[in-house]
Amino acid sequence: MALPQAGAPATAQMLATLANAELQTVFVAQTGGGAINYGAGVTDATANITFTTTYPNTVVMAWGVFDATINTGVATFIGYLNVDGTRLTTGEAHLVGESAASTRATIMQIWVFTVTSAGSHTMKLQGTGANTATFPTHTKLHGLIFGP
């Protein structure tokens, strides 16, 4: 597809081609039959996605949904996104338990980030929090990659 000259409008065919060819969607659920229990350290939630980008500096929007519980007492579950081995610091999902009873909720967080190199990339959900867990019922990772 040839690009229009500067100042010339893009045709409907050009816009349709860009819209169809320049977007990837990915999805994965937490695997395994039971809950994943967390402690003081950061643990993988077994919701991992590997995707490939053609160009450097590709923007990605990921959203993590955590089916999280605090088993008893006052505690906090924190959900993270890890990309290519690095935990993102641009957002966290939180569930705070404030009583002796257990607390369970479906919580989410959205992350927008740029992968600086072309090629294969991995993103995964992680969690932490003493006396907390996530369940495979609703724990999922979704991604929208803005590029081929």
N, C-alpha and C positions, 0 to 999 in steps of 0.2 A: 504494500500500500504506500503510495507516494504521499508525502505531506503537502498540504496546500501551501501556496506562496504566502508570505507574510501579509497579513491584512485580509486574506481571502477567508470566507467562512468554511468551516468543516462541513462535509456532506453528511447526510443521515447514515450512509453506508460506513463512512469513516467512524462515526460515533458508535455505531452498533459493533463494528469490529473491535474497537478499543474496549467497549464494555464487556464483550464476550471473551476476549483473549487476555485480558489483563487482571483477572481476579481469580484467586484460588480460595476455596473454602475447605476447612478441615474440622474434624470432630473426633473425640474419643471419650469414652466413659472410664471411670475407675474400674480396674479389673479385679478379679478375685471374688470369692463368694461371701466374704465376711468383712467386718469392720477393720480399718487400719487404726491402731492405737498409737498415740503420739506421746512424747515425753518432753524433756527440756530441750533436746536438740531438734534440728530440722530433718524431717523424714519425707521421702517421696510418697505421693499419693497414688502412684501407679497409673496416672492419667498422662501419657506421654504421646507427643505428636512429632514426627519427623517430616519436614517439608523441604522443598528445593526452590531456590530463587535463581533466576537467570541473570539478574543485574545486581550490582552492589547498591547499597542504600535503599533497600526495599522496606516500605512501611508495613507493619503488621498490627492488627488489632486482635487481641485475644481476650476472651472472657472465661473466667473460671467460676464454676458453681460448686459449692461445697455443701454436702449434706453432713453437717457437723453436729457433734454432741459434746456436752460437758457432762461427764458421768455423774459427779456429785460435787457440791461445794463451790466455792468461789475460785474460778479459774478463767483463763482466756485462751481460746483457740485462735491462731493466726494462720491464714492461708496466703501462700506466695505463688509467684510464677518464676520459674527458672528458665533462662534461655541460653543455650549453648554453654551450660555449666556455671552460669552466673545468675544469682538471684536478683531480680529487678527490685529496685528501691523506690519505684514510682507509685506503688500502691499495695495495700494489703487488705484482705478480708478478715473481719473480726467477729467473734462471737464471745460474749462475756456472760459467765454464769455468776449469779449474785445470791444464790441461796443454797440450802442443803440439798434440794431436789435436783434432779438432772434437768438439763436444758438441751433442746434439740431444735435446730433451725436450718433452713436452706438459705445460704448467704452467697453473695457473688461479688466479684470485682472485675473491672475492665482495665486492661493495660494497652497502651499504644506505644510502640517502640519501633526502632529502625535496626535492621540487620545490615551491618556495614559491608559485608562481603557476599558475593554471589556463591551459590553452592548449597550444600545440605546443612540444615539447622534443626535443632531439637528444642522443643519447649515442653515443660512439664509442671504439673501442680505439686506443691510441697506444703507441709503443714508443721506446726509446732504447738505445744501446750501440754503441760502435765495434766493427766487425767482427762484427756480429750480423745476424740476419734472421728473418722469420717466413714460413711457408708457408701457402697457402690450404687445404692438405689438412685441417687440423684447427683452424685459427684461427677462432673463432666468438664471437659476443656474444649472450647470452640476457638477457631481462628479464622481470620479473614486476611489474606495476603494480597496486598495491592501491587501485584506485578506477576509476570509469568514465572 
